[in-house]
Amino acid sequence: MRLDDQQESSNVEDRRGGGGGIGGKGIGVGTIVLALVAMYFGVDPSVVLNIGQGLQQTETSEAQPIPKDDPMAIFVAKVLGSTEQTWDKVFQQSGQQYPAPKLVLFTGQTSTACGAGQAAMGPFYCPADQKVYIDLSFYQEMKNRFHAPGDFAQAYVIAHEVGHHIQNLMGTSEQVQRARQSARSEAEANQYSVRLELQADCYAGVWANHADGENRILEAGDVEEAMTAAAAIGDDALQKQAQGYAVPDSFTHGTSQQRMHWFNQGLSTGDMRQCDTFKAASI
């Protein structure tokens, strides 16, 4: 992935090692595994972040600038900068301005406007403060646990969470939340979540299309990296890894095949109008 000429985003908060997290007891390995399986790539803060309700929150320390000798943090800032360029352009084409999200780097746990954020949740977006949160140790989990290494796979993670920011700006997230609340069953409510997640995957593909068209960021093997990541974190793949079988009614993010399909839909078209998973007869 070529990012040498990409400008770093200024919308990155580095809270790592600042002591500005949350107090309370640590979480066990079993909890971490369950959280990883359930919540990779897109968290519903109203549900998931409630696990931090019992933790005593402390004041968050002031964010520090990214160290110039930290290649992973610089990489994240450049990817975020690339998403800002893409969505600035897309929003301008429809006569709108794009309010970019902040991205928070943290270690272990941190406070958010959605509650207590923990590394075990994986990367997540909080609509209440319009921030993306990520503990960079997640990338090691991608490589070691899910066999999905590569810089473009890592960029896909960020682009997906920015996709949730787009949904929040457009009111989609709020509509889905209302639909989930009025759903007649948990399975029906989960289907709304699946379509929301798949749309975020598609938006990540839209970013990749525009970024490559303007700056030629893609190298041989990059798309395969993203597809491998999408396949590795499908609900069916995660459930089979955790318990040996899949329960479709409990899916909240989509199958591996669905996630690959919708990412590729955005990548091949570059048109966010082609990402309407809610009107699609079949996902």
C-alpha positions as CSV (number, residue, x, y, z in Angstrom):
1,M,0.0,0.0,0.0
2,R,1.5,3.3,-1.1
3,L,1.1,6.1,1.4
4,D,4.4,7.9,1.2
5,D,2.9,11.1,-0.2
6,Q,-0.2,11.0,1.9
7,Q,-0.6,13.8,4.4
8,E,-1.3,12.8,8.0
9,S,-4.6,13.7,9.5
10,S,-4.5,16.2,12.3
11,N,-7.6,14.6,13.8
12,V,-5.7,12.0,15.8
13,E,-5.7,11.9,19.6
14,D,-3.0,9.8,21.2
15,R,-4.0,8.7,24.7
16,R,-1.6,5.8,24.9
17,G,0.3,5.6,28.1
18,G,-1.2,8.8,29.5
19,G,-3.1,7.2,32.4
20,G,-6.3,8.7,31.1
21,G,-8.4,5.6,31.0
22,I,-11.0,4.2,33.4
23,G,-10.6,2.7,36.8
24,G,-11.9,-0.6,38.1
25,K,-11.1,-4.3,37.8
26,G,-9.5,-5.8,34.7
27,I,-11.3,-8.2,32.4
28,G,-10.6,-11.9,32.1
29,V,-9.3,-13.8,29.1
30,G,-12.7,-15.4,28.6
31,T,-14.4,-12.1,28.4
32,I,-11.8,-10.9,25.9
33,V,-12.3,-13.9,23.6
34,L,-16.1,-13.5,23.7
35,A,-15.8,-9.8,23.0
36,L,-13.4,-10.3,20.1
37,V,-15.8,-12.8,18.6
38,A,-18.9,-10.7,19.1
39,M,-17.7,-7.2,18.3
40,Y,-14.9,-7.1,15.8
41,F,-15.3,-4.4,13.2
42,G,-18.2,-2.3,14.4
43,V,-19.7,-2.0,17.8
44,D,-23.2,-1.0,18.8
45,P,-22.2,1.3,21.7
46,S,-25.7,1.3,23.2
47,V,-25.3,-2.4,23.8
48,V,-21.7,-3.3,24.0
49,L,-20.2,-0.4,25.9
50,N,-22.7,-1.0,28.7
51,I,-20.2,-3.6,30.0
52,G,-18.3,-0.6,31.2
53,Q,-21.1,0.9,33.2
54,G,-19.9,-0.5,36.4
55,L,-16.4,0.8,36.0
56,Q,-15.5,4.0,37.7
57,Q,-14.5,6.6,35.1
58,T,-11.6,9.0,35.7
59,E,-10.7,12.1,33.9
60,T,-9.0,11.5,30.5
61,S,-5.5,13.0,30.2
62,E,-4.8,15.5,27.5
63,A,-4.0,13.8,24.2
64,Q,-0.4,13.9,23.0
65,P,0.9,14.4,19.5
66,I,1.9,11.3,17.5
67,P,5.6,10.6,18.0
68,K,7.5,11.0,14.7
69,D,9.3,7.6,15.4
70,D,6.0,5.7,15.6
71,P,5.4,4.2,12.2
72,M,2.1,2.5,13.1
73,A,0.6,5.6,14.5
74,I,1.8,7.6,11.5
75,F,0.3,4.9,9.2
76,V,-3.1,5.3,11.0
77,A,-2.9,9.1,10.7
78,K,-2.2,8.8,6.9
79,V,-5.0,6.4,6.4
80,L,-7.4,8.7,8.2
81,G,-6.1,11.6,6.1
82,S,-6.9,9.6,3.0
83,T,-10.4,8.9,4.1
84,E,-10.8,12.6,4.8
85,Q,-9.8,13.5,1.2
86,T,-12.2,10.9,-0.2
87,W,-15.2,11.9,1.8
88,D,-14.5,15.6,1.5
89,K,-14.8,15.2,-2.3
90,V,-17.9,12.9,-2.1
91,F,-19.7,15.3,0.2
92,Q,-18.7,18.3,-1.9
93,Q,-20.2,16.7,-5.0
94,S,-23.6,16.8,-3.3
95,G,-23.1,20.4,-2.0
96,Q,-22.3,19.4,1.6
97,Q,-19.4,19.7,3.9
98,Y,-17.8,16.7,5.5
99,P,-17.2,17.0,9.3
100,A,-14.3,14.5,9.8
101,P,-14.3,12.2,12.9
102,K,-11.5,12.2,15.4
103,L,-9.5,9.0,15.8
104,V,-8.3,8.0,19.3
105,L,-5.3,5.8,19.9
106,F,-5.5,4.2,23.4
107,T,-4.0,1.3,25.3
108,G,-6.2,-1.1,27.2
109,Q,-9.1,1.0,28.1
110,T,-10.3,4.6,27.8
111,S,-13.4,6.7,28.5
112,T,-15.7,7.7,25.7
113,A,-19.0,9.5,25.3
114,C,-20.6,6.1,24.8
115,G,-19.3,4.6,28.0
116,A,-16.1,2.7,28.9
117,G,-14.1,1.6,25.9
118,Q,-11.9,-1.4,26.1
119,A,-9.3,-3.0,23.7
120,A,-11.3,-6.3,23.9
121,M,-14.0,-4.7,21.9
122,G,-11.8,-4.2,18.9
123,P,-12.0,-0.9,16.9
124,F,-15.3,0.9,17.3
125,Y,-17.0,4.2,16.5
126,C,-18.9,6.2,19.1
127,P,-21.6,8.4,17.5
128,A,-22.1,10.5,20.7
129,D,-18.6,12.0,20.3
130,Q,-18.0,11.2,16.7
131,K,-14.8,9.5,17.4
132,V,-13.2,6.2,16.2
133,Y,-11.3,4.3,18.9
134,I,-8.5,1.8,18.4
135,D,-5.9,0.0,20.4
136,L,-3.2,-0.8,17.9
137,S,-2.6,-4.2,19.5
138,F,-5.7,-5.2,17.5
139,Y,-3.5,-5.4,14.4
140,Q,-1.4,-8.1,16.0
141,E,-4.6,-10.0,16.8
142,M,-5.6,-9.7,13.1
143,K,-2.3,-11.2,12.1
144,N,-1.9,-13.9,14.8
145,R,-5.5,-15.0,15.6
146,F,-7.3,-14.4,12.4
147,H,-4.4,-14.8,9.9
148,A,-5.3,-11.5,8.2
149,P,-2.0,-9.5,8.0
150,G,-1.1,-6.6,5.7
151,D,-1.2,-2.9,5.7
152,F,-4.3,-2.6,3.4
153,A,-6.2,-5.0,5.7
154,Q,-5.3,-2.6,8.6
155,A,-6.4,0.4,6.5
156,Y,-9.7,-1.4,5.8
157,V,-10.3,-1.5,9.6
158,I,-10.2,2.2,9.9
159,A,-12.2,2.8,6.7
160,H,-14.9,0.6,8.0
161,E,-15.2,2.6,11.2
162,V,-15.2,5.8,9.2
163,G,-18.1,4.2,7.3
164,H,-20.0,4.2,10.6
165,H,-19.3,7.9,10.9
166,I,-20.8,8.5,7.5
167,Q,-23.9,6.5,8.6
168,N,-24.1,8.6,11.7
169,L,-23.9,11.9,9.7
170,M,-26.6,10.7,7.3
171,G,-29.0,9.6,10.0
172,T,-28.8,5.9,9.0
173,S,-27.5,4.8,12.4
174,E,-30.4,6.5,14.2
175,Q,-32.9,5.0,11.9
176,V,-31.5,1.5,12.4
177,Q,-31.5,1.9,16.1
178,R,-35.2,2.8,16.0
179,A,-35.9,-0.1,13.7
180,R,-34.1,-2.5,16.1
181,Q,-36.1,-1.2,19.0
182,S,-39.4,-1.9,17.2
183,A,-38.3,-5.2,15.8
184,R,-40.6,-8.2,16.6
185,S,-37.7,-10.5,17.4
186,E,-34.0,-10.5,18.2
187,A,-33.4,-12.2,14.9
188,E,-35.2,-9.4,13.0
189,A,-33.3,-6.8,15.0
190,N,-30.0,-8.5,14.2
191,Q,-30.8,-8.3,10.5
192,Y,-30.9,-4.5,10.8
193,S,-27.4,-4.6,12.4
194,V,-26.1,-6.8,9.6
195,R,-27.2,-4.5,6.9
196,L,-25.7,-1.5,8.8
197,E,-22.3,-3.3,9.1
198,L,-22.3,-4.4,5.4
199,Q,-23.0,-0.9,4.3
200,A,-20.0,0.3,6.3
201,D,-18.0,-2.4,4.5
202,C,-19.2,-1.0,1.2
203,Y,-18.3,2.5,2.2
204,A,-14.8,1.3,3.0
205,G,-14.7,0.0,-0.5
206,V,-15.8,3.4,-1.9
207,W,-12.9,5.0,0.0
208,A,-10.4,2.5,-1.5
209,N,-11.8,3.1,-5.0
210,H,-11.4,6.9,-4.8
211,A,-8.1,6.8,-2.9
212,D,-6.6,4.5,-5.5
213,G,-8.0,6.5,-8.4
214,E,-6.4,9.8,-7.1
215,N,-3.2,8.6,-5.5
216,R,-2.6,5.0,-6.7
217,I,-2.4,3.6,-3.2
218,L,-3.0,0.0,-4.1
219,E,-0.2,-2.5,-4.7
220,A,-0.3,-6.1,-5.8
221,G,-2.0,-8.2,-3.2
222,D,-3.7,-5.3,-1.3
223,V,-7.3,-6.2,-2.4
224,E,-6.6,-9.8,-1.4
225,E,-5.5,-8.6,2.0
226,A,-8.8,-6.8,2.5
227,M,-10.8,-9.8,1.3
228,T,-8.9,-12.1,3.7
229,A,-9.7,-9.7,6.6
230,A,-13.4,-9.5,5.6
231,A,-13.6,-13.3,5.4
232,A,-11.8,-13.8,8.7
233,I,-14.3,-11.6,10.6
234,G,-17.6,-12.8,9.1
235,D,-20.0,-13.9,11.8
236,D,-20.0,-17.4,10.5
237,A,-16.2,-17.7,10.6
238,L,-16.0,-16.2,14.1
239,Q,-18.7,-18.4,15.5
240,K,-17.2,-21.5,14.0
241,Q,-13.9,-20.6,15.4
242,A,-15.3,-20.0,18.9
243,Q,-17.9,-22.8,19.2
244,G,-17.5,-25.0,16.2
245,Y,-20.8,-24.0,14.5
246,A,-22.7,-20.9,13.3
247,V,-26.1,-19.6,14.4
248,P,-27.4,-17.4,11.5
249,D,-30.2,-15.8,13.6
250,S,-27.6,-14.4,15.9
251,F,-25.4,-12.8,13.2
252,T,-24.9,-9.0,13.6
253,H,-22.2,-8.2,11.1
254,G,-22.8,-10.6,8.1
255,T,-21.2,-13.7,6.8
256,S,-17.7,-13.8,5.3
257,Q,-19.2,-13.9,1.8
258,Q,-21.5,-11.0,2.5
259,R,-18.7,-8.8,3.9
260,M,-16.4,-9.6,1.0
261,H,-19.3,-8.9,-1.5
262,W,-20.2,-5.5,-0.1
263,F,-16.6,-4.3,0.3
264,N,-16.0,-5.3,-3.4
265,Q,-19.3,-3.5,-4.3
266,G,-17.9,-0.2,-3.0
267,L,-14.4,-0.9,-4.4
268,S,-15.6,-1.7,-7.9
269,T,-18.2,1.1,-8.2
270,G,-16.8,3.9,-6.1
271,D,-20.4,5.0,-5.7
272,M,-21.9,5.2,-2.2
273,R,-25.4,5.0,-3.8
274,Q,-24.5,1.4,-4.7
275,C,-24.2,0.7,-0.9
276,D,-27.9,0.7,0.0
277,T,-27.9,-2.6,1.8
278,F,-31.3,-1.7,3.3
279,K,-33.1,-1.7,-0.1
280,A,-31.2,-4.7,-1.5
281,A,-33.6,-7.7,-1.8
282,S,-30.8,-10.0,-0.9
283,I,-27.5,-9.2,0.9
